[in-house]
Amino acid sequence: MGRLLLVWRLIARDLRHRTGEAVVFLLAVTVAGASLTLGLASDDAVATGYAKTREATSGPDVVAVTTAADPTAVARRIADTPGVAAQSDPVFAFDTYVEAHGRTAHSSVEGRGGSPSVVDRPLVTSGTWVRPGGAVLERGFARALGVHVGDRVTIGTRDYPVVGTAISAATSVYPWSDAAQGPGPSDFGGRIWLTTADTRAAAKDTDAAGVHLIHLKLTDPAATQRWQKSVFTPERRGDVWVNTHNWQGILRTDSAMIRNSRPALVVGGSLLAVAAVVTLAALATVRSARDNRRAALLKAVGAGPATVTAVLLAQYLLLTLLATALGLTVGTLAAPHVVDPSAGLLNTLGPPDANTVTAVLLLAVVVAVTGALGPALRAARTSTVHALADPAHLLTRHPHLNAVTAHLPTSFLLGVRLLARRPGRAVLASASTAATTLMVTALLTWHAELDVRPDFSRFGPIDVRADQTGQVLLAVTLAMVALSTLNTVLLGWSTAVQARHTLAVARTLGATPGQVTAALCVAQLLPAVPGVAAGVPAGLALYWLFGTVVVPPASSLLAAALAVLLTVGTLTALPAWLHARVPAGRALDAGPA
């Protein structure tokens, strides 16, 4: 109990006096965990949302679409087949173009009565259900058009006030909500409900050929395909055209809404974890002198290496658990907006499953252990006397490197030698830059893909999936840029702190503050160059694995690469300049890091 109390008091003291470091680590791991949570939970969230919507609206197992002149005969024939548990009356519908707020969009128009149907009872989410002269829009379609209750939509030559919005599981979410299309290619479209009389009048007004929809419940909802193949054979169908949709196909189409977003979240979460490792390693470097002295004091009073390591790691592990909980919470709360961008399903909010929790916790622990275990073990193994005395660190000599750099300008000479002193930090800087460049390249590739896609503007505002993919890519990229910015500043600061003695000696030998600042920038920019060089092709390759093979213009890639390098240099120059302002004598008095 005494050791646990000691560890807790040391953790509380650190958190109280070094709150900024704890917040930085907490944010880095939380962002990575939230992104991974969204990516892993997306498929289950779609299925959960569709199941909730299907249950709340008595969603059909199969929807039959027919152009038969006598749909009641088709309905009777279907009702007499084995396996049918419930069936709605045929619903007259047609597809057309509607207009709202000056925007035109493709949509089906379905006629409904005032009483609820046995199968497919749309759930009103705002306003009221259909009434004579009033229209109800599918919620996702209404959001895409920017239509609210009280606005008006034009169908043919008639205006209808919007009296409500609703959701239904009988079709896929917008923009695949238009099921009232006959033989031939299908178009994207929304869904509008009117009364049956208003629907027939609107169809006559637009000269549209209507169809009839028959919604079915089966005794075995899992056997929809077998039932469809046995019932709708050419012999039984005769000359009547009938098309069918089952609920499994509707769910697959709904899941396609996040097909491009899920890889961005999963890959983005992994890259954010890499950035979080760099953040933690940079923080561990900044506090290495403090941790070494703490380890020496603990060993001086009798603590063993295991106790010292536990004390140094305990804070990171505690913050890791907290960051995991925050990441899971943020990802769970954000999931409904990511998996249902068109608002066509009921709220998918629910607790993450065990696999998601395990994956996010494992990711956070790996980040903490990878970034903090090495420095903690080194501090625990350092001799007590050596750590308390804090002598000057002996530098490893590189004769060949000294010979190669001897004729370089002062800034490059110092920068290259600083880089050679700590190659591990160069690897971290290169990895952070590569991860950022990868996400920026993926975002540029997505924009290039939009430019070569077919023009679907004639169908109205249907780019819901593309908009969502772009928003996810942009959000992950911005998070990556923010973490990389922080990492660049931390790495630059830690390099300047640990090299202050060496650079102070260089200044006493004639190096100017400007040359010292440039040397620190060189030490950061040199590893950033291979990071950018690796990040561009890696971003293209990863995007090609999940999408169309498109290459952005070379000028855009070059501009992005130069922007990344310029940002790294600028962010490094600030801490370097602050350290260069300290007089050389004071830096020498402060002793080595």
N, C-alpha and C positions, 0 to 999 in steps of 0.2 A: 504493500500500500504506500510505503514511503517513496518508492521509485515512481509510482504512478502520480503521486501528488507533486513530486519534483518536476516530472515531465509536463504536467498540466500547468504548473505555475510558470515554467519557462515558455510554454506555448502562449499563455495569456499575456505574458510580458512582451513577447515578440509581436503579437497581434496589436497590442496597445501602442507600442513604440514604432512599429514598422507597418502601419496599416496600409500604406500605399502598395508595398510589395505584395501583401496578402490579396488586396483587391485586384491587382494586375493578374496574378496567377488564377484567382477565382474566375475572373471574366474570361480569360483565355480558355480554360478547361470547360467552362459552362457553354461558351459558344460552340466549341467542337462537339460537346455532348448533345446539345440541342439540335444541331444539324444532323448528326447521326441518328438521333431519335426520330426525326421527321422522315428520313430516308427509309429506315427499317420498318416504321409503323404505317407507312402510307398504304400498302396493299391491304392490310387488315382494316385500316380505317375506312377505305372505300367499301369493302365488303360489309363492315358493320353499319355504315351509313345507309347503304342500299337495303340491308335487311331491316333496319328500323323503318325506313320509308315504305318498304313493301308491306310490312306488318301494319303500319298506321293507315295505309291507303287501300288495304285489301288488294294488293297488286296481283295481276294475273300471272299464271304460269306460262300461258301461251296467248299470243295475240294473233288472230287470223284477220287478214286484210283481203277483201274480195271486191271485184268489180261486177259481181252478178247482178242482173236486173232484179232478181227476187232474193234478197239476202236472207229473208226469213226461211226460205227453203234450205239454204246452206246451213243456217243456224240449227234447224231441226235435224238435218242430217248429222251434224256434228254432235248434237245433244244425244243422239241415239247410239253413238259409238261408246264402247267400253272405256272406262278410265276417266270420264268427265264427271267432276264432282259438282261444279257450279258453272253457270254461264250467264253472261249479260245479254241483253237485247242488242241487236245490231245498232251501231252508232254511225250516223252519217257524218262524213268528213271529206274535206277537200284541201288541196294545198294551193297556195297563191302567194302574192307579195302583199305585205302590209306596210304601212307608213306611220311613223311616230316621230315627232320633233324633227321633221325634215329628213329622217333616215328611213331607208327602205330595206326590208329584210324578208327573206323567204320564211314561210310558216305554214303549218297545218291549222285548219279551223275545224273544231269538233263540236257537234251539236249534243247538248245534254239537257235532261229534264231537271225539274226542281227537286225531285226526290232522289236519294242516294241510290246508286247502282249496286247490284249484288257483288260484282267484281269491278275493280278499279274505281275507287271513290277518292278523287283528288282531295288533298287536305289543304284547306284555305289557310294561308299564312298571314294574310293581311286583307282587310276589307270583308266582302261577302261573296257568296257563290253567285252563279249566273242568274240574271233576271232579264226579262224582255228589254232589249235595247242596250244591255250592258255586257261588257267583255271581261273575262278573267284570263290573265296571262300566266304561263308557267314562270315561276319565280326567277330562274336563271335567264330566261329570255327577256323578262321585264328589266332585269338588271343590266343586261347587255344593251338594251335599247334606251336605258335611262328613263324608264317609264314607272310612274308611281300611281297609286290609287287617286282618282280624280283627273288624271290626264286623259287624253283621247288618242285612239288609234283609228286609222283609216283602212277599211277593207273594201276594195273596189271603189265605189263612189260614196260610200256611207261612212260616217264617223260614229264610233262607239265609245262611250265613256268607260274607262277602266274602273270596274267596281271591286276588283280584288286580284290577288295573286295566289297561286296554289302550286303544289308539287304533286308528282305522281310517279309511280314505279312502272307504269305501263310502257314507257319509252325511256331511252337513255337521256342523260342530262343534255342540256343545250351545249353545243349546236347540233346534236343528233336527236332532236326531239320530234322531228316531223315523220310520223309513221303513215300519214294519209297520202301516200304516193303510189300510183298504179304501176303497171309494167314499164320497164325501161330503167335507165340510170336514176339513182336517187341523188337528191341534192341535200345540202345542209339546210337546217331550218329549225324554227322554234315551234311553239304550240300555244294555241289560243282556244278557249272554250266560249261558245255562245249557246243560247237556247237552240233547240232543234229548229224551230220556225225561223229564227234569225240566220241560222247556218244555211238553210235551204235558200232563203232569200238572197244571202250574200253570194252563194254559189251561182244562182241564176244571174245575179248582177254582174259577175265576173266571167260568165260562160265557162265555168270550171266543171270538169267531169269528176264527179265525186266517187268515193269508195265507201265501203262499210267496214267498221272494225268490230270484231267479236272477241270479247275478253273471256278467257277460260281459266277455271281452276281444275286441276287434275287430282285424282286420288293419290297419285305418286308424283309429287313435284320434281323429284330427281330424274324421272324417266321421260322427260319432255321430248328428247330427240327420238327415242324409240316410238313414242306415241305419234309424233308427227310423221315419221316414215311409214307407219302402219295405216294411218288414217288418210293422209293426203297423197295417195297414190294416183297415177294418171287414170286408172280405171274408175276409182271412186270419185275423182274430181270431175271427170268428163271434160266438157268444153269450158267449164267455169274456171276463171283465173283466181287462184287463191295463193297468197303468200303468208308465211308464218314467222313469228319472232318468239323465242323463248326467253325466260328470265335469265338464264345463264349467259346468253349472248348479250343481253342488255347490260349485265354486270361487267362482262369483258369490255364492252364499249365504254362504260363509265371509267373503268380502270385505265383505259387508254388516255384519259385526260391527264394522268400524271406519269405517263410512260417516259417522257423526256425529263421530267422534274426529279424523279427518284434517283437516277444515276448522279445528277448534279448534287443532290443532297448527300448521298452516301460517299461519293468521291470527295466532295467538298468537306464533309465531316472528317475524313481521313487526312486531308491536306491541312485542315485547321488543327488537327491533332499534332501534325508535324510542326506547325507554327507554335503551338502551345509548348511542345518540347523545347523549342528554341527559346521561348520566353522563360521557361523555368531554368534552363541552363544558364541563360544570361543573368537571371536573378541570383542563381547560386554562385556565379562568378563574382557578382557585385558584393555579395555578403560572405565570400570565402574567408577573408581575413578575420571577420567577426566570428564565423563558425570555428575556425582553427583555434582561436583563443578560447572560445567557450569549451571546445573539446579538451584543450589542455587543462583548463581549470577543473573540469569534471574529473579527468584522470588524476589530477593532483590530489583530489579529495577521496580517491579510491574507486572511482567508476571504471568498469572494464570497457573494452572496445564495443561489445554488444550494446551496453547501456548507452554509450556515447552515440553510436549509430542510430539507436532507437530515438534518442532525444532529438537528433538533427533531422530525422525523417518524420517524426510524429506530426509536426505542424503541416508538412506537405500532405501527408495521408489524411489528416483531418479536413484540410481544405479540399482535398480530392473528393471525399465523401459528400461534403457540402455542395461542391460544384456538380457532382453527379446528380444529386437530388434536384438542383436548380435546372440543370440541362434537361432532365427528364420532364420536369414540370413545364418549362418553356416550350419544349418540343410537343408535349401533349396538348397544351393550350393552343398552339399554332397549327396543329394538324388539321382541324376542320377547314381552315382557310386555304391550306395547301392542297388537300386531297379533294376538295369540292369547290373549285374556283368559280363554277357557274351557279352556285347556291341552289342546285337542283335536288339536293338530298337533305334529310334531317341532320341535325347536329351530330357529328361523329365523335364528339368528345368522350373519351373513356380512358381508363388506366392503361399504361403500356403493358405488353405481355412480358413474360419471364425472359424470353430470348432477347428482347430489346433492352431490358434492364441489365441483363448480364453483359451484353455487348458494350453498352455505354459505360458500365462500371469497369469492365476490363480495359476499355480505351483510356479511361481516366487514370487507372492505376498504372498502366504502361507509361502514360505521359509522366506521371509523378516519379515513378521508379527510374525511368530513362534519364530524366533531367536532374534528379536529386541524389540518386544512389551513389554515383561515382564520387561527387564532391564529399558526401557524408563519409564514405569509406576511407577516402584519402585523409580527411580530417581525423578520423578515429585511429588510423594507423600512424599518424605523425607523432614523433617523439614529444613527450610533454615538455622537456627542457627546450627542445628546438622550437616548438610552437610558441612558448612563452617568451623566448628571446626574440623571436621574429627576425632572424638574420636576413641579410640580403640573399636573394635567390640566385644561385649560380646558373649562368646561361649555358646552354648547349652550343658548342662551337660548330660552325659549318664552314670548313675551309673552302670548299668549292663554291658555296654560295657567296662567301666573302669575296672571292676572286671575281665572280661574275658581276657582283653589284658594285664593285669598287669604283667603277668609272661612271656609274649612274649619277644623275643629279641628286642632291642631298635628300629631297623629299621622297624620291623613289627608293633610294638606298635605305632610308630609315623605315619606310613603309613595308618594303619586301622583307627586311629583317624582323620587323615586328610580326609580320605574317608567319614567318618561319618559326618564331618562338612558340606559337600556339596554333598548330595546324587544325586541332579539333574545333577551335572557334571558327576557323575559315570554312570548315565543312558545314557547321551550323548556319553561318551566314549564307553560304551557297544554297543550302537546302531551303531556307526561308525565301530567298529570292526566286528559286526555281518554282516553288509552290505558288507564289504570287503571279509569276509570269504565266504559269500553266492556266490559272483561272482567267487571267486577262485574255489570253489567247482563245480560250473556249468561248468567252463572251464575244470576242470579235468574230469568231467562226459562226456563232449563232446569228449575228447580224448579217453576215455574208449569206447564210442559208436563207434568211428571210428575203433577200434581194432576188434569189433565183427561184423562189417558190411560185407556183401558179397563182394568178390573180383571182381570188375568190370574192372580190368586192361586190360582184353582182348578187351574191347571196346575203349581203348585209354584214353586220358586225359579228363574224364567226370566229375571229382569231383568239378565242378564249384560251385554248391550250398553248398557243404560241406566246401569248402575253404572260401566262403563268410561268412558262419555262424561262422566259426572259427575266421575269421578276426574281425567280429563284436563283438563276445564274448571277444576276446583279447583286442580290443580297449576299450570297456566299462570297462573291468577288470583293465586295466592299468590306465584309468581315475579314477576309484574308488580307486585304490591303491595310486595314486598321491594325491587325496583329503584326503584320510585317513592318509597318511603320514603327510600332512600339518596339519590336525586336531590334530594328536597325539602331534606334536611339539607345536601347539598353546595351547592345553589343558595342556600339561606339563609345558609350560611357565607360563600360567595364574595361575595354581596351585602353582607354585613356587613363583610367585609375591604375591599372596594373603596370602600365608603361611609364607612369609619371617620373619614376626615378631614372629610368634609361633616357627618357627625353630631356629631363633636366640636365643630365650629364652632357647630352648632345648640345643643349643650348649654351652650357658653359664653354663648349669648344667652338662656338660660333654659329650654331643653327639659330635661325630667327623664329619668332612665334608663328609667322606665316608658313615657314617650311615644316614646322612641327605639326601645324593644323593639316597641311597638305599630306604629310606622311600618314597621319591617322586616317584620312580619307582614302589614300591609296590602299591601306591595309583592309579597308572594307570593300572598295570597288573591285579589287583584283579577284576575290572569290565570287563577287556578284556577277562577273562576266560569264564564267562557265555556268552559273545558275540560270542566267537569262538564255544562254545558248542551249541549255538542256530543256528549259521550260517551254520554249516555243514549239519544238517538234513533239514534246510530250503532250502539250495541250491539244494539238491537232490530232494526234493519235488517239487520245482518250475520247475526244469528241466523235471521231470517226467510228469508234466502237459502238456508239449509241445513236448515231444519227447519219445524216447524209454526208458523203465525202465532198466537202466544200473547202476551198482554201481562200482565206481572206486576201485582199490585195497586199502585195509585198510592202507597199508603202505604209499600210496600217500596221503590219507586224513590226517593221523597222521603227516606226514612230513609237509604238508601245514599248519596244525593247529599250530605246534611248530614254524614254520617259522614266522607266523603272530605274535605269542606271543613274539618271540625273537626280531622281528622288533619293536614292541611296546616298549619293555624294552630298546632297544638301542636308539630309538628316544627320549624317555623320559629322558634318562641318560644325554644327552647333555645339555638341558636347566637346568636340576637339578644340574649338575656339575658346570655350570657357576654361578648359584646362591650360591652354596656352597662355591665358592671361595671368595665371599665377606665377609670380617671380620664381626663377630657377632656384634661388637660395631657399625659399620657403618649401618648395617641392622636395629638395634634398633633406631638409630638416624633418619633413614628415615621414621620411623613411620609405622603403619599398612596400608595395602592396602584398 
